[in-house]
Amino acid sequence: MAKKLIPDYLDKLQVYQAGKPIEEVAREKGLTHISKLASNENPLGPSPFAIREMTSALWDIHRYPDMHATDLKNKLCELYKVKPANIILGNGSEGIMAYIARAFIQPGDEVLTADKTFIGFHILATSAGAKLVTCPRTEDMKYDVKALAKAVNENTKVLYIANPDNPTGSYITEKEFDYLMQFVPKHTIVILDEAYFEFAQSTWDYPDSMKYRYDNVITLRTFSKAYGLSGIRVGYGFAHENFITALHKVKLPFEPNLIAQKGAIGALTDYPHLERTIRNNTKRYYETLKFLDHRNFKPLRSTTNFICFYTGSEEASDFLFNKLLDRGVIIRPLKANKLPDWVRVSIGLKEEMKHFFEAMDEVLPEYNQKFRPDQ
């Protein structure tokens, strides 16, 4: 009887699996030296400016936050040259995706995206009762833009593009974006999820969506990644004011909360901290890519703060994940993303990546014997 109250599309949905927490590994393994490289967090932590703003705001937590987040919106207006009417804020960019699903997606609506892209969107679309249509990827694991252009049609309600993509780290180029938009109907909502924008923006052919202001495009960004504020959940989106008005009608009134608003303001003030974050990521990324290349793991080139690499099988992925976990290194298996023969490692600090390299080299003799005996 109870199951009949739950729609079939929701009953069959898998719960989102986050990266394994440090505290859980410490309890299970009895370890004190743990490097969490599973959730694409900023290893430098938050800006001191953000901490100062959040700490000061603690004295006001008996008050509701500014429902309109005026100060934060003004900061974003100054940075991106937009109007407050073009901005939506939420509990992370996923929170805004939830508003989009609530406002625009009805059961049976057709939603188009790539296969094996950000699982959070798949969950939100499916939980709204959408008909989820996915296009296969190219051989090198990128979005197949031509396949998406062919699949989009008059019935497509939403087209979702993670750019750069999670979990692969790939991106669609300016040329590819221009090509795709020729085929997208004006009534189709295009979600450009740019959670990793700060890491990709210097790539010469990366299409910064703020320079492509289509009326049917919603840009999503976050303070969870490059700004180091994952724990307080604050994201933002840009779109035509008609979209923003509709989203505000379904948005919970006090999101993001007071501490999140203040932390985001502080983070935007501290540009040198963002520069340090990107410098660390760039240096550690190339070191990690070289390490994985030399050990024949075929890592995907990435414009993010993580690298996805090939293991060959689900068994090999599980083996690698568990053996590294025994040594206090947490990476991310990708079975939930329908990539059971791939794993993902986030880019950390120098000492965290050293921990990863050393643990990998300890594990590799057994790994190679078991899964790559011919090498």
ChimeraX attribute file (.defattr): number of C-alpha atoms within 10 A of each C-alpha:
attribute: neighborCount
match mode: 1-to-1
recipient: residues
	/A:1	5
	/A:2	5
	/A:3	8
	/A:4	8
	/A:5	8
	/A:6	11
	/A:7	11
	/A:8	12
	/A:9	14
	/A:10	13
	/A:11	12
	/A:12	11
	/A:13	13
	/A:14	9
	/A:15	9
	/A:16	10
	/A:17	10
	/A:18	9
	/A:19	15
	/A:20	16
	/A:21	12
	/A:22	17
	/A:23	12
	/A:24	10
	/A:25	19
	/A:26	14
	/A:27	10
	/A:28	10
	/A:29	12
	/A:30	12
	/A:31	15
	/A:32	12
	/A:33	12
	/A:34	19
	/A:35	22
	/A:36	25
	/A:37	24
	/A:38	22
	/A:39	21
	/A:40	27
	/A:41	22
	/A:42	24
	/A:43	21
	/A:44	17
	/A:45	15
	/A:46	26
	/A:47	23
	/A:48	14
	/A:49	19
	/A:50	24
	/A:51	18
	/A:52	14
	/A:53	19
	/A:54	20
	/A:55	14
	/A:56	11
	/A:57	17
	/A:58	11
	/A:59	9
	/A:60	12
	/A:61	11
	/A:62	7
	/A:63	8
	/A:64	10
	/A:65	20
	/A:66	16
	/A:67	13
	/A:68	16
	/A:69	19
	/A:70	12
	/A:71	13
	/A:72	22
	/A:73	22
	/A:74	17
	/A:75	17
	/A:76	20
	/A:77	16
	/A:78	11
	/A:79	10
	/A:80	11
	/A:81	11
	/A:82	16
	/A:83	14
	/A:84	19
	/A:85	16
	/A:86	18
	/A:87	24
	/A:88	27
	/A:89	28
	/A:90	26
	/A:91	24
	/A:92	26
	/A:93	25
	/A:94	22
	/A:95	19
	/A:96	23
	/A:97	23
	/A:98	22
	/A:99	22
	/A:100	24
	/A:101	22
	/A:102	18
	/A:103	16
	/A:104	15
	/A:105	22
	/A:106	15
	/A:107	13
	/A:108	13
	/A:109	18
	/A:110	21
	/A:111	23
	/A:112	25
	/A:113	24
	/A:114	23
	/A:115	19
	/A:116	23
	/A:117	23
	/A:118	19
	/A:119	16
	/A:120	16
	/A:121	19
	/A:122	23
	/A:123	16
	/A:124	20
	/A:125	26
	/A:126	20
	/A:127	19
	/A:128	19
	/A:129	19
	/A:130	22
	/A:131	19
	/A:132	17
	/A:133	17
	/A:134	17
	/A:135	19
	/A:136	15
	/A:137	17
	/A:138	12
	/A:139	8
	/A:140	11
	/A:141	14
	/A:142	20
	/A:143	27
	/A:144	18
	/A:145	20
	/A:146	14
	/A:147	16
	/A:148	22
	/A:149	16
	/A:150	12
	/A:151	16
	/A:152	22
	/A:153	15
	/A:154	12
	/A:155	12
	/A:156	21
	/A:157	22
	/A:158	27
	/A:159	20
	/A:160	21
	/A:161	23
	/A:162	24
	/A:163	27
	/A:164	27
	/A:165	24
	/A:166	25
	/A:167	25
	/A:168	28
	/A:169	23
	/A:170	23
	/A:171	25
	/A:172	21
	/A:173	18
	/A:174	16
	/A:175	11
	/A:176	17
	/A:177	17
	/A:178	13
	/A:179	14
	/A:180	18
	/A:181	14
	/A:182	10
	/A:183	16
	/A:184	22
	/A:185	16
	/A:186	14
	/A:187	13
	/A:188	18
	/A:189	21
	/A:190	23
	/A:191	22
	/A:192	21
	/A:193	26
	/A:194	23
	/A:195	27
	/A:196	24
	/A:197	22
	/A:198	20
	/A:199	22
	/A:200	24
	/A:201	16
	/A:202	11
	/A:203	12
	/A:204	9
	/A:205	14
	/A:206	20
	/A:207	22
	/A:208	18
	/A:209	20
	/A:210	15
	/A:211	7
	/A:212	13
	/A:213	13
	/A:214	14
	/A:215	15
	/A:216	18
	/A:217	23
	/A:218	26
	/A:219	23
	/A:220	27
	/A:221	23
	/A:222	28
	/A:223	26
	/A:224	24
	/A:225	24
	/A:226	30
	/A:227	26
	/A:228	25
	/A:229	25
	/A:230	22
	/A:231	12
	/A:232	19
	/A:233	22
	/A:234	27
	/A:235	27
	/A:236	24
	/A:237	23
	/A:238	26
	/A:239	23
	/A:240	16
	/A:241	16
	/A:242	12
	/A:243	22
	/A:244	20
	/A:245	16
	/A:246	15
	/A:247	22
	/A:248	17
	/A:249	12
	/A:250	14
	/A:251	20
	/A:252	13
	/A:253	14
	/A:254	16
	/A:255	23
	/A:256	26
	/A:257	20
	/A:258	21
	/A:259	23
	/A:260	28
	/A:261	28
	/A:262	24
	/A:263	29
	/A:264	31
	/A:265	21
	/A:266	23
	/A:267	25
	/A:268	20
	/A:269	15
	/A:270	16
	/A:271	13
	/A:272	12
	/A:273	21
	/A:274	22
	/A:275	13
	/A:276	13
	/A:277	25
	/A:278	19
	/A:279	13
	/A:280	19
	/A:281	25
	/A:282	16
	/A:283	13
	/A:284	20
	/A:285	23
	/A:286	13
	/A:287	17
	/A:288	22
	/A:289	20
	/A:290	13
	/A:291	15
	/A:292	19
	/A:293	14
	/A:294	10
	/A:295	13
	/A:296	13
	/A:297	16
	/A:298	14
	/A:299	22
	/A:300	21
	/A:301	18
	/A:302	21
	/A:303	25
	/A:304	31
	/A:305	27
	/A:306	27
	/A:307	25
	/A:308	25
	/A:309	22
	/A:310	19
	/A:311	23
	/A:312	14
	/A:313	14
	/A:314	17
	/A:315	13
	/A:316	21
	/A:317	23
	/A:318	20
	/A:319	18
	/A:320	21
	/A:321	18
	/A:322	16
	/A:323	19
	/A:324	20
	/A:325	21
	/A:326	17
	/A:327	20
	/A:328	23
	/A:329	26
	/A:330	27
	/A:331	24
	/A:332	23
	/A:333	23
	/A:334	20
	/A:335	15
	/A:336	13
	/A:337	17
	/A:338	12
	/A:339	18
	/A:340	19
	/A:341	18
	/A:342	25
	/A:343	26
	/A:344	27
	/A:345	24
	/A:346	24
	/A:347	29
	/A:348	26
	/A:349	18
	/A:350	15
	/A:351	10
	/A:352	19
	/A:353	21
	/A:354	16
	/A:355	18
	/A:356	25
	/A:357	17
	/A:358	13
	/A:359	18
	/A:360	20
	/A:361	12
	/A:362	14
	/A:363	16
	/A:364	16
	/A:365	11
	/A:366	15
	/A:367	18
	/A:368	14
	/A:369	11
	/A:370	11
	/A:371	16
	/A:372	14
	/A:373	9
	/A:374	6
	/A:375	7
